[in-house]
Amino acid sequence: MKIAFVGKGGSGKTTLSSLFIRHLAATGAPVVAIDADINQHLGAALGLDEDEAAALPAMGERLRLIKEYLRGCNPRIASVETMIKTTPPGEGSRLLRVQEHNPVFDACARPVELGGGTVRLMVTGPFTDADLGVACYHSKTGAVELCLNHLVDGRDEYVVVDMTAGSDSFASGMFTRFDITFLVAEPTRKGVSVYRQYRDYARDFGVVLKVVGNKVQGQDDIDFLRAEVGDDLLVTVGHSDWVRSMEKGRPPRFELMEDANRRSLRILQVAADATFELRDWERYTRQMVHFHLKNAASWGNERTGADLAAQIDPGFVLGEGLTAAV
C-alpha cells in the first residue's frame, strides 16, 4: 500500500508518519519509508541522531542512477537524458518491488531498526543554499515520483511517504500516486483550510483522503473538526508523553505508548488496508500518462529536446502480475 502523509507546516505530519511507520514495523510488515519533505526530519523522528540522518544518501543526488535502472531496455525512452519525473514505465522498463534487492534500494535506502522490526528509509535530500536560484525542489522530489511510477506493491506491503508541507505536491501528479492520503490537521481554521485545498484539488482524481486530527485536547476540538471536515475525519490524536520523550531523543519501548494513541495508529492501518480492494491499475496508469503529457507539453519537451509523448506505451498497464525486466 502506498500511503502519503500531508498537512501544513507544524501540523505534526512528520511525527505522525514516523509513529505509523513504527507501528507497521512492530507488526513485522515490510516497510519502505520516504522523506519527501523539503525539511528533512523523518530520519530524526525515527530515532537517527544528527550525524546518522545527515549521512543518509540523497535520492536527488542519485537521480541518474535511478533513471538508468528504471529505463531498462524500454525502446520508447531514447536516453536517460529524456527521462523526466513523470516518465511512465512501459515494455522493457524495470519495476521496483518493496521486498526485493535492486540497485536503487542499494544506493538510496538504508535500514533503520525500530524495536519490533527494520524499515528501509529513503530521503530526497535537503534543499540547500546551492539550490537557490538554480533549481526547483521538484527536481529532487522527482526521484520519488519516478520510483512511485515504477513501483509494484502488494497487499500487506507498505510505502509511507512524508510529503512536503502545504500543496506543493499538486505541482505534479505525485498526489495521485497513493492508495490513501492522510491529511494531518490541527483543530484550527488554518488546519482545516489546508484540508479544503487538498479536497478540492483531489476531487476529480479519485484520491482517497482521510483527516487525522492532531493536537486534540477535548471534545470541543473533535466537534470542530467533525463540523469542518465531516466524514473525512478518520481519527484524532491527543497529547502523548511517549512522543515528548521521543522528541527529547529518549523514546521508551514502542509498546509503552498510550493505549488511545496506539489504537489510533491501528485505525490508520485498517483504513489503508481497506483501500487495497479499491485498486484500479488501469486508472492508475491512465493518470500517470495524463500528468506525463501535461508535464511534457508545459516544460519537458522543451527541456529535453524530445517529444516525450512518444514515451507512452499504449498497451502497457502497471500491475502486480507483471514480470520485471532484467
Sine and cosine of phi, psi and omega as CSV:
sin_phi,cos_phi,sin_psi,cos_psi,sin_omega,cos_omega
0.00,0.00,0.69,-0.72,0.03,-1.00
-0.98,-0.20,0.84,-0.54,-0.17,-0.99
-0.77,-0.64,0.77,-0.64,0.04,-1.00
-0.94,-0.35,0.62,-0.79,0.20,-0.98
-0.93,-0.37,0.83,-0.55,-0.02,-1.00
-0.76,-0.65,0.19,-0.98,0.02,-1.00
0.44,-0.90,0.19,-0.98,0.01,-1.00
-0.95,0.31,0.34,-0.94,0.05,-1.00
-0.85,0.52,0.71,-0.70,0.02,-1.00
1.00,0.07,0.04,1.00,-0.03,-1.00
-0.97,0.25,-0.30,0.95,-0.09,-1.00
0.99,-0.16,0.26,0.97,-0.04,-1.00
-0.83,0.55,-0.76,0.65,-0.04,-1.00
-0.93,0.38,-0.65,0.76,0.03,-1.00
-0.87,0.49,-0.72,0.69,-0.04,-1.00
-0.93,0.36,-0.61,0.79,0.04,-1.00
-0.90,0.43,-0.62,0.79,0.01,-1.00
-0.92,0.38,-0.60,0.80,0.04,-1.00
-0.92,0.40,-0.64,0.77,0.02,-1.00
-0.91,0.41,-0.64,0.77,0.05,-1.00
-0.88,0.47,-0.69,0.72,0.05,-1.00
-0.87,0.48,-0.67,0.74,0.01,-1.00
-0.87,0.49,-0.73,0.68,0.00,-1.00
-0.89,0.46,-0.67,0.75,0.01,-1.00
-0.88,0.47,-0.61,0.79,-0.01,-1.00
-0.91,0.41,-0.42,0.91,0.05,-1.00
-0.99,0.13,-0.14,0.99,-0.04,-1.00
1.00,0.04,0.11,0.99,-0.04,-1.00
-0.95,0.30,0.56,-0.83,0.12,-0.99
-0.95,0.31,0.77,-0.64,-0.11,-0.99
-0.71,-0.71,0.74,-0.67,0.25,-0.97
-0.93,-0.36,0.85,-0.52,0.01,-1.00
-0.96,-0.29,0.73,-0.68,-0.05,-1.00
-0.79,-0.61,0.81,-0.59,0.09,-1.00
-1.00,-0.09,0.97,-0.23,0.01,-1.00
-0.95,-0.30,0.27,0.96,-0.01,-1.00
-0.99,0.10,0.53,-0.85,0.05,-1.00
-0.90,0.44,-0.49,0.87,0.12,-0.99
-0.98,-0.19,0.93,-0.36,-0.16,-0.99
-1.00,0.09,1.00,-0.09,-0.05,-1.00
-0.84,-0.54,-0.07,1.00,-0.10,-1.00
-0.91,0.41,-0.63,0.77,0.01,-1.00
-0.85,0.53,-0.72,0.70,0.03,-1.00
-0.90,0.44,-0.63,0.78,0.01,-1.00
-0.91,0.41,-0.38,0.92,0.05,-1.00
-1.00,-0.05,0.14,0.99,0.15,-0.99
0.98,-0.21,0.04,1.00,0.03,-1.00
-0.97,0.26,0.57,-0.82,0.09,-1.00
-0.99,0.15,0.06,-1.00,-0.12,-0.99
-0.86,0.50,-0.68,0.74,-0.01,-1.00
-0.93,0.37,-0.66,0.75,0.01,-1.00
-0.89,0.46,-0.68,0.73,0.00,-1.00
-0.91,0.42,-0.65,0.76,-0.01,-1.00
-0.92,0.38,-0.42,0.91,-0.04,-1.00
-1.00,0.08,-0.08,1.00,0.01,-1.00
-0.90,0.44,0.69,-0.72,-0.02,-1.00
-0.94,0.34,0.76,-0.65,-0.05,-1.00
-0.99,0.12,0.80,-0.60,0.04,-1.00
-0.87,0.48,-0.61,0.79,-0.03,-1.00
-0.88,0.48,-0.45,0.89,0.01,-1.00
-1.00,0.05,-0.10,0.99,-0.01,-1.00
-0.86,-0.51,0.45,0.89,-0.08,-1.00
-0.89,0.46,-0.63,0.78,-0.01,-1.00
-0.90,0.44,-0.69,0.72,0.04,-1.00
-0.86,0.51,-0.69,0.72,0.01,-1.00
-0.87,0.50,-0.72,0.69,-0.01,-1.00
-0.90,0.44,-0.69,0.72,-0.02,-1.00
-0.87,0.49,-0.67,0.75,0.00,-1.00
-0.93,0.37,-0.75,0.66,-0.08,-1.00
-0.93,0.37,-0.53,0.85,0.02,-1.00
-0.85,0.52,-0.65,0.76,0.00,-1.00
0.85,0.53,-0.78,-0.62,0.05,-1.00
-0.89,-0.46,0.53,0.85,0.01,-1.00
-0.91,0.41,0.92,-0.39,-0.08,-1.00
-0.94,0.33,-0.23,0.97,-0.02,-1.00
-0.99,0.13,-0.22,0.98,0.02,-1.00
-0.97,-0.26,0.96,-0.29,-0.15,-0.99
-0.91,0.41,-0.56,0.83,-0.05,-1.00
-0.29,-0.96,0.26,-0.97,0.08,-1.00
-0.87,0.50,-0.57,0.82,-0.03,-1.00
-0.90,0.44,-0.37,0.93,0.00,-1.00
-1.00,-0.08,0.04,1.00,0.07,-1.00
-1.00,0.08,0.75,-0.66,0.11,-0.99
-0.88,-0.48,0.02,-1.00,-0.14,-0.99
-0.88,0.47,-0.41,0.91,-0.04,-1.00
-0.99,-0.16,0.04,1.00,-0.03,-1.00
-0.83,0.56,0.84,-0.54,-0.05,-1.00
-1.00,0.05,0.36,-0.93,0.09,-1.00
-0.96,0.27,0.32,-0.95,0.08,-1.00
-0.45,-0.89,-0.14,-0.99,0.04,-1.00
-0.83,0.56,0.80,-0.60,-0.03,-1.00
0.99,-0.13,-0.27,0.96,0.05,-1.00
-0.94,0.35,0.47,-0.88,0.16,-0.99
-1.00,-0.01,0.61,-0.79,0.00,-1.00
-0.93,-0.36,0.33,-0.95,0.03,-1.00
-0.94,-0.33,0.63,-0.78,0.08,-1.00
-0.78,-0.63,0.58,-0.82,-0.21,-0.98
-0.85,0.53,-0.65,0.76,-0.17,-0.99
-0.98,-0.19,0.09,1.00,-0.05,-1.00
-1.00,0.05,0.19,-0.98,0.20,-0.98
-0.96,-0.27,0.75,-0.66,0.01,-1.00
-0.46,-0.89,0.23,-0.97,-0.04,-1.00
-0.88,0.48,-0.50,0.87,0.01,-1.00
-0.92,0.39,-0.76,0.66,0.03,-1.00
-0.91,0.41,-0.63,0.77,0.00,-1.00
-0.86,0.51,-0.64,0.77,-0.06,-1.00
-0.99,0.12,-0.53,0.85,-0.22,-0.98
-0.90,-0.44,-0.28,0.96,-0.08,-1.00
-0.95,-0.31,0.58,-0.81,0.07,-1.00
-0.76,-0.65,0.64,-0.77,0.01,-1.00
-0.96,0.28,0.65,-0.76,0.07,-1.00
-0.81,-0.59,0.86,-0.52,0.02,-1.00
-0.98,0.19,0.77,-0.64,-0.03,-1.00
-0.77,-0.64,0.83,0.56,0.06,-1.00
0.93,0.37,-1.00,0.10,-0.07,-1.00
-0.97,0.23,-0.24,0.97,-0.04,-1.00
-0.14,-0.99,-0.06,-1.00,-0.02,-1.00
-0.85,-0.52,0.70,-0.72,0.06,-1.00
-0.89,-0.46,0.39,-0.92,0.14,-0.99
-1.00,-0.04,0.81,-0.58,-0.01,-1.00
-0.94,-0.35,0.76,-0.65,0.06,-1.00
-0.80,-0.60,0.56,-0.83,-0.01,-1.00
-0.72,-0.70,0.57,-0.82,0.04,-1.00
-0.94,0.33,-0.50,0.87,-0.13,-0.99
0.98,-0.20,0.52,-0.85,-0.09,-1.00
-0.96,0.27,0.42,-0.91,0.15,-0.99
-0.99,0.12,0.90,-0.43,-0.14,-0.99
-0.96,-0.28,0.13,-0.99,0.05,-1.00
-0.85,0.53,-0.52,0.86,-0.02,-1.00
-0.92,0.40,-0.37,0.93,0.00,-1.00
-0.99,0.14,-0.30,0.95,-0.09,-1.00
-0.89,0.45,0.80,-0.60,0.06,-1.00
0.99,0.16,-0.16,0.99,-0.04,-1.00
-0.81,-0.59,-0.18,0.98,-0.06,-1.00
-0.49,-0.87,0.40,-0.92,0.08,-1.00
-0.96,-0.28,0.58,-0.81,-0.02,-1.00
-0.87,0.49,-0.40,0.92,0.01,-1.00
-0.88,0.47,-0.41,0.91,0.04,-1.00
-0.92,0.40,-0.41,0.91,0.05,-1.00
-1.00,0.04,-0.71,0.70,0.05,-1.00
-0.93,0.37,-0.27,0.96,0.07,-1.00
-0.85,0.53,-0.51,0.86,0.06,-1.00
-0.89,0.45,-0.62,0.78,0.04,-1.00
-0.91,0.40,-0.70,0.71,-0.03,-1.00
-0.88,0.47,-0.68,0.73,0.04,-1.00
-0.86,0.51,-0.69,0.72,0.00,-1.00
-0.90,0.44,-0.67,0.74,0.02,-1.00
-0.90,0.43,-0.60,0.80,0.03,-1.00
-0.89,0.45,-0.46,0.89,-0.06,-1.00
-0.96,-0.29,0.22,0.98,-0.08,-1.00
-1.00,-0.07,0.75,-0.66,0.13,-0.99
-0.88,-0.47,0.97,-0.26,-0.03,-1.00
-0.92,-0.39,0.49,-0.87,-0.06,-1.00
-0.92,-0.38,-0.06,-1.00,0.06,-1.00
-0.86,0.51,0.65,-0.76,0.05,-1.00
0.92,0.40,0.31,0.95,0.19,-0.98
-0.91,-0.42,0.59,-0.81,-0.16,-0.99
-0.74,-0.67,0.74,-0.67,0.17,-0.98
-0.86,-0.50,0.91,-0.41,-0.09,-1.00
-0.93,-0.38,0.86,-0.52,-0.07,-1.00
-0.91,-0.43,0.85,-0.52,0.13,-0.99
-1.00,0.06,0.97,-0.26,-0.14,-0.99
-0.99,0.12,0.28,-0.96,0.06,-1.00
-0.91,0.42,0.53,-0.85,-0.09,-1.00
-0.92,0.39,0.40,-0.92,0.04,-1.00
0.97,0.23,-0.48,-0.88,-0.11,-0.99
-0.96,-0.27,0.36,0.93,-0.08,-1.00
-0.87,0.49,-0.51,0.86,-0.06,-1.00
-0.92,0.40,-0.27,0.96,0.00,-1.00
-0.99,0.16,-0.05,1.00,0.05,-1.00
-0.95,0.33,-0.25,0.97,0.10,-0.99
-0.69,-0.72,-0.26,-0.97,-0.01,-1.00
-1.00,-0.05,0.19,0.98,-0.13,-0.99
-0.88,0.47,-0.45,0.90,-0.03,-1.00
-0.92,0.40,-0.27,0.96,0.03,-1.00
-1.00,-0.06,0.05,1.00,-0.12,-0.99
-1.00,0.05,0.14,0.99,-0.15,-0.99
-0.87,-0.49,0.50,-0.86,0.10,-0.99
-0.95,0.30,-0.57,0.82,0.03,-1.00
-0.47,-0.88,0.57,-0.82,0.06,-1.00
-0.88,-0.48,0.82,-0.57,0.07,-1.00
-0.99,-0.16,0.90,-0.44,0.04,-1.00
-0.99,-0.11,0.89,-0.46,-0.02,-1.00
-1.00,0.05,0.86,-0.51,-0.08,-1.00
-0.74,-0.68,0.74,-0.67,0.15,-0.99
-0.98,0.18,0.39,-0.92,0.00,-1.00
-0.98,0.19,0.90,0.44,0.00,-1.00
-0.69,-0.73,0.25,-0.97,0.03,-1.00
-0.89,0.46,-0.63,0.77,0.05,-1.00
-0.90,0.43,-0.64,0.77,-0.01,-1.00
-0.87,0.49,-0.70,0.72,-0.04,-1.00
-0.98,0.18,-0.36,0.93,0.05,-1.00
-0.92,0.39,-0.58,0.82,0.08,-1.00
-0.90,0.44,-0.65,0.76,0.06,-1.00
-0.85,0.53,-0.73,0.68,-0.03,-1.00
-0.89,0.46,-0.60,0.80,0.02,-1.00
-0.90,0.44,-0.74,0.67,0.03,-1.00
-0.88,0.47,-0.72,0.70,-0.03,-1.00
-0.85,0.53,-0.70,0.72,-0.04,-1.00
-0.93,0.36,-0.63,0.78,0.05,-1.00
-0.90,0.44,-0.69,0.73,-0.18,-0.98
-1.00,0.10,-0.21,0.98,-0.18,-0.98
-0.80,0.61,-0.67,0.74,-0.12,-0.99
-1.00,0.04,0.08,1.00,-0.10,-0.99
-0.87,-0.49,0.18,0.98,0.05,-1.00
0.92,0.39,0.41,0.91,-0.01,-1.00
-0.96,0.27,0.79,-0.61,0.07,-1.00
-0.99,0.12,0.91,-0.41,-0.10,-1.00
-0.85,-0.52,0.83,-0.56,0.04,-1.00
-0.78,-0.62,0.61,-0.80,-0.05,-1.00
-0.99,-0.14,0.72,-0.69,0.13,-0.99
-0.94,-0.34,0.94,-0.35,0.03,-1.00
-0.97,0.24,0.83,-0.55,-0.05,-1.00
-0.89,-0.45,0.40,-0.92,0.00,-1.00
0.87,0.49,0.60,0.80,0.00,-1.00
-0.99,0.12,0.78,-0.63,-0.10,-0.99
-0.94,-0.34,-0.17,0.99,-0.02,-1.00
-0.01,-1.00,-0.06,-1.00,-0.07,-1.00
-0.90,0.44,-0.53,0.85,0.01,-1.00
-0.89,0.46,-0.62,0.78,0.05,-1.00
-0.91,0.42,-0.66,0.75,0.02,-1.00
-0.90,0.44,-0.69,0.72,0.01,-1.00
-0.89,0.47,-0.63,0.78,0.02,-1.00
-0.89,0.46,-0.75,0.67,-0.01,-1.00
-0.90,0.45,-0.67,0.74,-0.01,-1.00
-0.89,0.46,-0.64,0.77,0.01,-1.00
-0.92,0.40,-0.54,0.84,-0.08,-1.00
-1.00,0.04,-0.57,0.82,-0.11,-0.99
-0.89,-0.46,-0.12,0.99,0.09,-1.00
0.89,0.46,-0.67,-0.74,-0.08,-1.00
-0.94,0.33,-0.15,0.99,0.05,-1.00
-0.96,0.30,-0.21,0.98,0.07,-1.00
-0.96,0.28,0.93,-0.37,-0.06,-1.00
-1.00,0.01,-0.71,0.70,-0.10,-0.99
-0.30,-0.95,0.32,-0.95,0.07,-1.00
-0.82,-0.57,0.43,-0.90,-0.02,-1.00
-0.77,-0.63,0.72,-0.70,-0.02,-1.00
-0.95,-0.31,-0.32,-0.95,-0.01,-1.00
-0.88,0.47,0.57,-0.82,0.01,-1.00
-0.67,-0.74,0.89,-0.45,0.12,-0.99
-0.91,0.42,-0.53,0.85,0.02,-1.00
-0.88,0.47,-0.71,0.71,0.01,-1.00
-0.90,0.43,-0.65,0.76,0.02,-1.00
-0.87,0.49,-0.65,0.76,0.06,-1.00
-0.91,0.41,-0.63,0.78,0.03,-1.00
-0.88,0.48,-0.67,0.74,-0.02,-1.00
-0.93,0.37,-0.34,0.94,0.09,-1.00
-1.00,0.04,-0.02,1.00,-0.01,-1.00
1.00,0.10,0.24,0.97,-0.01,-1.00
-0.76,-0.65,0.87,0.49,-0.05,-1.00
-0.94,0.34,0.73,-0.69,0.13,-0.99
-0.93,0.36,0.03,-1.00,0.09,-1.00
-0.86,0.52,0.60,-0.80,-0.13,-0.99
-0.87,0.48,-0.54,0.84,-0.03,-1.00
-0.93,0.38,-0.16,0.99,0.04,-1.00
-1.00,-0.01,0.00,1.00,0.09,-1.00
-0.87,0.49,0.48,-0.88,-0.03,-1.00
-0.81,0.59,0.66,-0.76,-0.05,-1.00
-0.84,0.55,-0.66,0.75,-0.06,-1.00
-0.89,0.45,-0.66,0.75,-0.02,-1.00
-0.96,0.28,-0.54,0.84,0.08,-1.00
-0.92,0.38,-0.59,0.80,0.07,-1.00
-0.89,0.45,-0.63,0.77,0.02,-1.00
-0.88,0.48,-0.64,0.77,0.02,-1.00
-0.92,0.40,-0.59,0.81,0.06,-1.00
-0.91,0.41,-0.59,0.81,0.04,-1.00
-0.90,0.44,-0.63,0.78,0.06,-1.00
-0.87,0.49,-0.68,0.73,-0.01,-1.00
-0.91,0.42,-0.67,0.74,0.02,-1.00
-0.87,0.49,-0.68,0.74,0.01,-1.00
-0.90,0.43,-0.66,0.75,0.02,-1.00
-0.91,0.42,-0.72,0.70,-0.03,-1.00
-0.88,0.47,-0.56,0.83,-0.04,-1.00
-0.91,0.42,-0.41,0.91,-0.04,-1.00
-0.97,0.23,-0.20,0.98,0.00,-1.00
-0.86,0.52,-0.64,0.77,-0.02,-1.00
-0.94,0.34,-0.26,0.96,-0.01,-1.00
-1.00,-0.01,-0.05,1.00,-0.09,-1.00
-0.87,0.50,0.69,-0.72,0.05,-1.00
-0.71,-0.71,1.00,-0.05,-0.09,-1.00
-0.90,0.44,-0.51,0.86,0.04,-1.00
-0.92,0.40,-0.69,0.72,0.05,-1.00
-0.90,0.43,-0.66,0.76,0.01,-1.00
-0.86,0.51,-0.71,0.70,0.00,-1.00
-0.93,0.37,-0.62,0.78,0.02,-1.00
-0.88,0.48,-0.68,0.73,0.02,-1.00
-0.92,0.40,-0.61,0.79,0.06,-1.00
-0.85,0.53,-0.73,0.69,0.00,-1.00
-0.91,0.42,-0.67,0.75,-0.01,-1.00
-0.83,0.56,-0.76,0.65,-0.05,-1.00
-0.97,0.26,-0.47,0.88,0.08,-1.00
-0.91,0.41,-0.68,0.73,0.03,-1.00
-0.89,0.45,-0.63,0.77,0.03,-1.00
-0.90,0.44,-0.72,0.70,-0.01,-1.00
-0.93,0.37,-0.60,0.80,0.03,-1.00
-0.88,0.48,-0.72,0.70,-0.05,-1.00
-0.94,0.33,-0.58,0.81,-0.11,-0.99
-0.99,0.14,-0.52,0.85,-0.01,-1.00
-0.43,-0.90,-0.45,0.90,-0.14,-0.99
-0.91,0.41,-0.71,0.70,-0.01,-1.00
-0.87,0.49,-0.69,0.72,-0.02,-1.00
-0.91,0.41,-0.66,0.75,-0.06,-1.00
-0.94,0.35,-0.61,0.79,-0.07,-1.00
-1.00,-0.07,-0.28,0.96,-0.05,-1.00
0.95,0.32,0.41,0.91,-0.04,-1.00
-0.72,-0.69,0.37,-0.93,0.11,-0.99
-1.00,0.06,0.99,-0.13,-0.12,-0.99
-0.96,0.28,-0.25,0.97,0.09,-1.00
-0.89,0.46,-0.44,0.90,-0.01,-1.00
-0.94,0.34,-0.19,0.98,0.03,-1.00
-0.97,0.25,-0.25,0.97,-0.08,-1.00
-0.98,0.21,0.81,-0.58,0.06,-1.00
-1.00,-0.08,0.96,-0.27,-0.14,-0.99
-0.90,0.43,-0.36,0.93,-0.02,-1.00
-0.99,-0.14,0.09,1.00,-0.11,-0.99
-0.99,-0.10,0.73,-0.68,0.12,-0.99
-0.76,-0.65,0.85,-0.52,0.04,-1.00
-0.90,0.43,0.62,-0.79,0.00,-1.00
-0.05,-1.00,0.21,-0.98,-0.10,-0.99
-0.94,0.35,-0.37,0.93,-0.06,-1.00
-0.99,0.11,-0.04,1.00,-0.06,-1.00
-0.96,0.27,0.54,-0.84,0.10,-0.99
-0.99,-0.12,0.80,-0.59,-0.06,-1.00
-0.94,0.35,0.58,-0.82,0.09,-1.00
-0.95,0.31,0.44,-0.90,0.00,-1.00
-0.98,-0.17,0.00,0.00,0.00,0.00
